[in-house]
Amino acid sequence: MKCYICGGKADMETTTDLPICHSCAEEKGYVVCTEIGKVIAKGNFNCDYVCSDCYVKDEIRRQRK
């Protein structure tokens, strides 16, 4: 997979299913969610580590159904 931003080797996917590398995710200020294993594709996302209340996790769960 190639990073959708720089074209380098992508290490993971964003919540919008785009491949991205660690350095581009860090540069954009994205957060890696360890619960869903993806990069949250929102620059203003703030994780409070209460996964049962996380709208991103619920959104991903709905998309998989």
N, C-alpha and C positions, 0 to 999 in steps of 0.2 A: 504494500500500500504506500502511496505517496501522500505527503502532507498537502492538504488543499491550499495552504498559504504559501509555503516556501518550496514545495516540490521534493523535499527531502524525505527520508524514511519516516513513515508515521508509526508511532508507538501505540496509539489507541484511537478511539473514535469519540466524537462529540455526541451530545444528546440529540443532535440533528443528523446523526449517522455519517458525518463527514470525517475522514481520516485526518489526524493531526499529530504533530510531534510534540515532545515535552517542551522544547524551547519556544515554539510558537504559542503554545497554550500559556506558558508562563509570561511571555511578552504581552499577550493580550489580557492578562489578568484573570484567565479562566481558572476554575477550581476543579480538581480531580475528585470525583465522588467515589470513595472506596466501597460504598454500599452497592452502587449500580455498575461500577467499573468503567465509567465514562467521564469525559470532560464536560462540565456544565457549560453550555455555549451561551453564557450570559456574563458580561463583564461586571455587572453590579450584583451578582449572586453572593449571598453571605450565608455560609453554612453554620447552623447552630447545633449540628450533630444530634438532632432529634429526628431520626429517620421516620418514625411513625407519623410525624407531622409534615414530612417533606412533600411539597407539591410536585417536584421534579420526579421523585421516585414514583408517585402515584400516576403521573403523566406517562412515564415509560411503561408502567404496568398496564395501563389502558391500551397503549399502542400495540402491545404484544398479544392482546386478545383477539 
